[in-house]
Amino acid sequence: MSIHEDSADDGVVSTRTVEMIVALLLLAVAGIVMWDSHRIGSAWAPDGPQAGYFPFYVGLVLFIASAANLVAAYRARELSDDSFVGRGQFKLVLQVLVPAAIFVFAIGYLGIYIAAALYIGFFMAWLGGYSASRIIPVAVLVPVVFFVLFEIWFLVPLPKGPVEAWFGY
């Protein structure tokens, strides 16, 4: 059975639930934007709009749209039977999401270049099934090329870890 043939009972969560969760998250983001915009000044001053004027109204529009989506999702009973994602599809998403989250976390400790080398090597081995003779050159050379490109040529500092510190960067 392909990933597109998952049955409705094989679903992890309903479409209605996901829509309501996303609407609630966007309501929270909009509330934070409006609160912080009001904190820094969201009125019209004698010399023009204050710093938070436009962000406040963007947040207000987002808040209203998210509230409308929340109400629509709540009322849409037919969406409660629809599966948002099947178990097979969810497993595929997690196969990419979990290593990506670990990669982002590792950047803070190892730097972006070492974390990228490990990330590339991991994916080449795990999902690609490549041999070490192909993994090692790619996993080493890609971060080295990006190091030279960003750090040396463009002078754009990216997060570095202990290995780069050993080389004086």
N, C-alpha and C positions, 0 to 999 in steps of 0.2 A: 504494500500500500504506500503510495507516495504521500508526501507531507501535505499535499493539497486535497487529499481524500479523507482527512480526519472527520469522524462523525461528530455530531453536536454533543453527544454525551462524553466525548473524549476531550472536551474543552476544559481549560484551566479556570477561566473566569468569563463572565458574560460581557457582552459589548456594553450593556447598560451600566454595569458596575464600573467599567473602565471609564466610560464617558463621565460618570458622576465624580469619580476620583480626580480626573483631569480638571473638571470644572472647579472642584473644591481647591485644588492646588493653584489654579490660576486666580481664583478669588483671593487666596492668601497672598499671592505675589502682587496682585493689584492693590490689596489693602496695604501691604508694606510700602509699595511705591507711593501711594497716596499719603500715607502717614509721614514718610520721610520727606516727601515734597512739601507737605504742609510745615514740617519742622524747619526746613531751610527757607521757607517763604514761597507761598504759592499764589500770592495776590498780585494785583497790578499796582506797581509803585508809580510815583510821579514821573520817573524817568523810564518807565516801560515795565515789562514783565520781570518778576523776580525769578531767581534761579529755578525754583520748583514749579513755576506756573504751567509750562507745557507738560512736564512729566506728570503733574497731578492730573491733568485732563486726559492724558493717555492712559494713566492708571484707572481713571473713572470709566472711560470707555471699555477698557478691559474688564473691569469689575461688572459693569452692566451686561456685557456680552457673556461673561462667564456665568452670571446669575441666570440669564436666559437659557443658556445651555444646560445648566443644572436642572432647572424646572422642566425643560423639554425632555431631558434624559429620565427624570423621575416619572414623568407622565407616560413615557413610551414603554408600555408594558410588553410590547412585542419584541423589544430588544433584549428582554431578560432571558429569552430562549436561545438567542443567537450567541454562539461561542466567539469570543474575541480572538482567541488563539488556542489551537489544539496542543496537546501535550508534546507531540513530536516537533511542532514548530517552536514551542516554548523552549524545548531542550536545545534546539539549534541556536536560538537567540542567546541562551545562557552560555553556550559554548564560545561565543564571541564576547559577551558582556562581562563575564567573570574575569577572564584574562585581561581584558581592557581595563577593568577597574583595578586589578592588581598592578598593571603597568603604570597607571596614573599614580597610585599610591607609592610605587617603587621610585618614581621620579624624585620624590622628596628626599629619599635616602641615598639613591645610587646616582642621581643625575639622569638627564634625559638620554644621554648617549649610551650608557651601559644598560639602562632599562630598555631602551629600544633594541639593542643587540639581543638581549634575552627574550624580548617579546617576539622579534622576528624569528629567532631560532626556534622558539617554542612552537609558533604557528607552523613553521615549515616542517617541523618534525611531527607534530600532533595531527594537524589537519591536512597537511600536504603529503606526508609520508616520505619526505626526501631523506637522502642519506647524509651522513655527517660531512662527506666531501663536498656536498653542495650547500649545506646549511652554514658551515663555518665561514666560508668566504663571503657569502651574502650578509650574514648576521654581523660580521665585523666591518666589511667595507661600506655598507650603507651608512651606519652611524659615523664612520670616519669621514666619508664624503660630506655628510651634513655638518660635521664639526668644522671641517675646513671651510665650507661654504658660509656658514653662519658666523662662527667665532673669528675666523681669520680674514676672510674676504669682505663680508658685509659688516663685521664688527657688531653683531647682534648677540648679546650674551643670553644664553639659555641656561636653565638650571643644570648645574654641574655637581658631581659627587666627589668622592675621595680619589678616584682614579685620575680625574682631571687635575685635582689639587697636587697629586704627586708629580705631574708634568708642569706645574707652575701656572695653571689656568684657574 
